[in-house]
Amino acid sequence: MSISTFCIGLIPSYASIGIAAPILLLAARLMQGFSTGGEYGGAATFIAEYSTDKRRGFMGSFLEFGTLAGYLLGASLVTGMIALLPHQAMMDWGWRIPFSWPHL
């Protein structure tokens, strides 16, 4: 998941490589989706198997909470960048930061 996310930040612009840019973006997004789907099921099974009977539902809710927290963190980062960066800077290079930020 993180490798495909990082690769999105490395994809050259359409002006540089033409039609290959959106094709590479689509391939990286597909890889994100496949890896997330595989990780989610395994994580849910792991939590269900290793939690006590009385706490299984509560512990399983942390999987959804983590997903929500990730979305919230990502949306907050982008909102802050849009508020702080000029439009042209966001279009030129700023859009790449959310994809490469954890790897910097």
CNS distance restraints for C-alpha pairs under 8 A (distance, minus, plus):
assign (resid   1 and name CA) (resid   5 and name CA) 6.22 0.50 0.50
assign (resid   1 and name CA) (resid  31 and name CA) 7.07 0.50 0.50
assign (resid   1 and name CA) (resid  32 and name CA) 5.01 0.50 0.50
assign (resid   1 and name CA) (resid  33 and name CA) 7.98 0.50 0.50
assign (resid   1 and name CA) (resid  35 and name CA) 5.53 0.50 0.50
assign (resid   1 and name CA) (resid  36 and name CA) 6.54 0.50 0.50
assign (resid   2 and name CA) (resid   6 and name CA) 6.01 0.50 0.50
assign (resid   2 and name CA) (resid  32 and name CA) 7.90 0.50 0.50
assign (resid   3 and name CA) (resid   7 and name CA) 6.15 0.50 0.50
assign (resid   4 and name CA) (resid   8 and name CA) 6.44 0.50 0.50
assign (resid   4 and name CA) (resid  28 and name CA) 5.19 0.50 0.50
assign (resid   4 and name CA) (resid  29 and name CA) 7.22 0.50 0.50
assign (resid   4 and name CA) (resid  31 and name CA) 6.23 0.50 0.50
assign (resid   4 and name CA) (resid  32 and name CA) 5.94 0.50 0.50
assign (resid   5 and name CA) (resid   9 and name CA) 7.08 0.50 0.50
assign (resid   5 and name CA) (resid  28 and name CA) 7.06 0.50 0.50
assign (resid   5 and name CA) (resid  29 and name CA) 7.74 0.50 0.50
assign (resid   5 and name CA) (resid  32 and name CA) 6.86 0.50 0.50
assign (resid   5 and name CA) (resid  99 and name CA) 5.62 0.50 0.50
assign (resid   5 and name CA) (resid 100 and name CA) 7.24 0.50 0.50
assign (resid   6 and name CA) (resid  10 and name CA) 6.84 0.50 0.50
assign (resid   6 and name CA) (resid  99 and name CA) 5.63 0.50 0.50
assign (resid   6 and name CA) (resid 100 and name CA) 5.15 0.50 0.50
assign (resid   6 and name CA) (resid 103 and name CA) 7.39 0.50 0.50
assign (resid   7 and name CA) (resid  11 and name CA) 6.44 0.50 0.50
assign (resid   7 and name CA) (resid  28 and name CA) 6.96 0.50 0.50
assign (resid   8 and name CA) (resid  25 and name CA) 6.19 0.50 0.50
assign (resid   8 and name CA) (resid  28 and name CA) 6.38 0.50 0.50
assign (resid   8 and name CA) (resid  96 and name CA) 7.79 0.50 0.50
assign (resid   8 and name CA) (resid  99 and name CA) 6.48 0.50 0.50
assign (resid   9 and name CA) (resid  96 and name CA) 4.85 0.50 0.50
assign (resid   9 and name CA) (resid  97 and name CA) 7.30 0.50 0.50
assign (resid   9 and name CA) (resid  99 and name CA) 5.31 0.50 0.50
assign (resid   9 and name CA) (resid 100 and name CA) 5.84 0.50 0.50
assign (resid  10 and name CA) (resid  96 and name CA) 7.91 0.50 0.50
assign (resid  11 and name CA) (resid  21 and name CA) 6.45 0.50 0.50
assign (resid  11 and name CA) (resid  24 and name CA) 7.11 0.50 0.50
assign (resid  11 and name CA) (resid  25 and name CA) 7.23 0.50 0.50
assign (resid  12 and name CA) (resid  16 and name CA) 6.13 0.50 0.50
assign (resid  12 and name CA) (resid  17 and name CA) 6.61 0.50 0.50
assign (resid  12 and name CA) (resid  21 and name CA) 6.38 0.50 0.50
assign (resid  13 and name CA) (resid  17 and name CA) 6.51 0.50 0.50
assign (resid  13 and name CA) (resid  18 and name CA) 7.50 0.50 0.50
assign (resid  13 and name CA) (resid  21 and name CA) 6.12 0.50 0.50
assign (resid  14 and name CA) (resid  18 and name CA) 4.47 0.50 0.50
assign (resid  14 and name CA) (resid  19 and name CA) 6.48 0.50 0.50
assign (resid  14 and name CA) (resid  20 and name CA) 7.48 0.50 0.50
assign (resid  14 and name CA) (resid  21 and name CA) 5.31 0.50 0.50
assign (resid  14 and name CA) (resid  22 and name CA) 7.32 0.50 0.50
assign (resid  17 and name CA) (resid  21 and name CA) 6.09 0.50 0.50
assign (resid  19 and name CA) (resid  23 and name CA) 6.60 0.50 0.50
assign (resid  20 and name CA) (resid  24 and name CA) 5.94 0.50 0.50
assign (resid  21 and name CA) (resid  25 and name CA) 6.20 0.50 0.50
assign (resid  22 and name CA) (resid  26 and name CA) 6.06 0.50 0.50
assign (resid  23 and name CA) (resid  27 and name CA) 6.23 0.50 0.50
assign (resid  24 and name CA) (resid  28 and name CA) 6.14 0.50 0.50
assign (resid  25 and name CA) (resid  29 and name CA) 6.13 0.50 0.50
assign (resid  26 and name CA) (resid  30 and name CA) 6.13 0.50 0.50
assign (resid  27 and name CA) (resid  31 and name CA) 6.28 0.50 0.50
assign (resid  28 and name CA) (resid  32 and name CA) 6.28 0.50 0.50
assign (resid  29 and name CA) (resid  33 and name CA) 6.29 0.50 0.50
assign (resid  30 and name CA) (resid  34 and name CA) 6.17 0.50 0.50
assign (resid  31 and name CA) (resid  35 and name CA) 6.07 0.50 0.50
assign (resid  32 and name CA) (resid  36 and name CA) 6.03 0.50 0.50
assign (resid  33 and name CA) (resid  37 and name CA) 6.08 0.50 0.50
assign (resid  34 and name CA) (resid  38 and name CA) 6.29 0.50 0.50
assign (resid  35 and name CA) (resid  39 and name CA) 6.10 0.50 0.50
assign (resid  36 and name CA) (resid  40 and name CA) 6.01 0.50 0.50
assign (resid  37 and name CA) (resid  41 and name CA) 6.62 0.50 0.50
assign (resid  38 and name CA) (resid  42 and name CA) 6.56 0.50 0.50
assign (resid  39 and name CA) (resid  43 and name CA) 6.05 0.50 0.50
assign (resid  40 and name CA) (resid  44 and name CA) 6.14 0.50 0.50
assign (resid  41 and name CA) (resid  45 and name CA) 6.22 0.50 0.50
assign (resid  42 and name CA) (resid  46 and name CA) 6.09 0.50 0.50
assign (resid  43 and name CA) (resid  47 and name CA) 6.14 0.50 0.50
assign (resid  43 and name CA) (resid  63 and name CA) 7.59 0.50 0.50
assign (resid  44 and name CA) (resid  48 and name CA) 6.13 0.50 0.50
assign (resid  44 and name CA) (resid  60 and name CA) 6.67 0.50 0.50
assign (resid  44 and name CA) (resid  63 and name CA) 7.13 0.50 0.50
assign (resid  45 and name CA) (resid  49 and name CA) 6.07 0.50 0.50
assign (resid  46 and name CA) (resid  50 and name CA) 6.16 0.50 0.50
assign (resid  47 and name CA) (resid  51 and name CA) 5.89 0.50 0.50
assign (resid  47 and name CA) (resid  56 and name CA) 7.41 0.50 0.50
assign (resid  47 and name CA) (resid  59 and name CA) 6.74 0.50 0.50
assign (resid  47 and name CA) (resid  60 and name CA) 5.98 0.50 0.50
assign (resid  48 and name CA) (resid  56 and name CA) 5.82 0.50 0.50
assign (resid  48 and name CA) (resid  57 and name CA) 7.98 0.50 0.50
assign (resid  48 and name CA) (resid  59 and name CA) 7.88 0.50 0.50
assign (resid  48 and name CA) (resid  60 and name CA) 6.61 0.50 0.50
assign (resid  51 and name CA) (resid  55 and name CA) 6.22 0.50 0.50
assign (resid  51 and name CA) (resid  56 and name CA) 5.10 0.50 0.50
assign (resid  51 and name CA) (resid  59 and name CA) 6.80 0.50 0.50
assign (resid  52 and name CA) (resid  56 and name CA) 5.80 0.50 0.50
assign (resid  55 and name CA) (resid  59 and name CA) 5.98 0.50 0.50
assign (resid  56 and name CA) (resid  60 and name CA) 5.95 0.50 0.50
assign (resid  57 and name CA) (resid  61 and name CA) 6.23 0.50 0.50
assign (resid  58 and name CA) (resid  62 and name CA) 7.20 0.50 0.50
assign (resid  59 and name CA) (resid  63 and name CA) 7.82 0.50 0.50
assign (resid  60 and name CA) (resid  64 and name CA) 7.59 0.50 0.50
assign (resid  61 and name CA) (resid  65 and name CA) 6.19 0.50 0.50
assign (resid  62 and name CA) (resid  66 and name CA) 5.90 0.50 0.50
assign (resid  63 and name CA) (resid  67 and name CA) 6.45 0.50 0.50
assign (resid  64 and name CA) (resid  68 and name CA) 6.21 0.50 0.50
assign (resid  65 and name CA) (resid  69 and name CA) 6.04 0.50 0.50
assign (resid  66 and name CA) (resid  70 and name CA) 6.14 0.50 0.50
assign (resid  67 and name CA) (resid  71 and name CA) 6.35 0.50 0.50
assign (resid  68 and name CA) (resid  72 and name CA) 6.11 0.50 0.50
assign (resid  69 and name CA) (resid  73 and name CA) 6.06 0.50 0.50
assign (resid  70 and name CA) (resid  74 and name CA) 6.13 0.50 0.50
assign (resid  71 and name CA) (resid  75 and name CA) 6.04 0.50 0.50
assign (resid  72 and name CA) (resid  76 and name CA) 6.01 0.50 0.50
assign (resid  73 and name CA) (resid  77 and name CA) 6.15 0.50 0.50
assign (resid  74 and name CA) (resid  78 and name CA) 6.30 0.50 0.50
assign (resid  74 and name CA) (resid  98 and name CA) 7.13 0.50 0.50
assign (resid  75 and name CA) (resid  79 and name CA) 6.01 0.50 0.50
assign (resid  76 and name CA) (resid  80 and name CA) 6.04 0.50 0.50
assign (resid  77 and name CA) (resid  81 and name CA) 6.20 0.50 0.50
assign (resid  77 and name CA) (resid  98 and name CA) 7.06 0.50 0.50
assign (resid  78 and name CA) (resid  82 and name CA) 6.11 0.50 0.50
assign (resid  78 and name CA) (resid  98 and name CA) 6.90 0.50 0.50
assign (resid  79 and name CA) (resid  83 and name CA) 6.20 0.50 0.50
assign (resid  80 and name CA) (resid  84 and name CA) 6.12 0.50 0.50
assign (resid  81 and name CA) (resid  85 and name CA) 5.63 0.50 0.50
assign (resid  81 and name CA) (resid  90 and name CA) 7.72 0.50 0.50
assign (resid  81 and name CA) (resid  94 and name CA) 7.48 0.50 0.50
assign (resid  82 and name CA) (resid  86 and name CA) 7.51 0.50 0.50
assign (resid  82 and name CA) (resid  87 and name CA) 7.51 0.50 0.50
assign (resid  82 and name CA) (resid  90 and name CA) 7.11 0.50 0.50
assign (resid  85 and name CA) (resid  89 and name CA) 6.20 0.50 0.50
assign (resid  85 and name CA) (resid  90 and name CA) 6.07 0.50 0.50
assign (resid  85 and name CA) (resid  94 and name CA) 7.58 0.50 0.50
assign (resid  86 and name CA) (resid  90 and name CA) 6.33 0.50 0.50
assign (resid  87 and name CA) (resid  91 and name CA) 6.27 0.50 0.50
assign (resid  88 and name CA) (resid  92 and name CA) 6.00 0.50 0.50
assign (resid  89 and name CA) (resid  93 and name CA) 5.94 0.50 0.50
assign (resid  89 and name CA) (resid  94 and name CA) 5.89 0.50 0.50
assign (resid  90 and name CA) (resid  94 and name CA) 4.03 0.50 0.50
assign (resid  90 and name CA) (resid  95 and name CA) 5.54 0.50 0.50
assign (resid  91 and name CA) (resid  95 and name CA) 6.33 0.50 0.50
assign (resid  93 and name CA) (resid  97 and name CA) 7.60 0.50 0.50
assign (resid  95 and name CA) (resid  99 and name CA) 7.86 0.50 0.50
assign (resid  96 and name CA) (resid 100 and name CA) 6.43 0.50 0.50
assign (resid  97 and name CA) (resid 101 and name CA) 5.22 0.50 0.50
assign (resid 100 and name CA) (resid 104 and name CA) 6.40 0.50 0.50
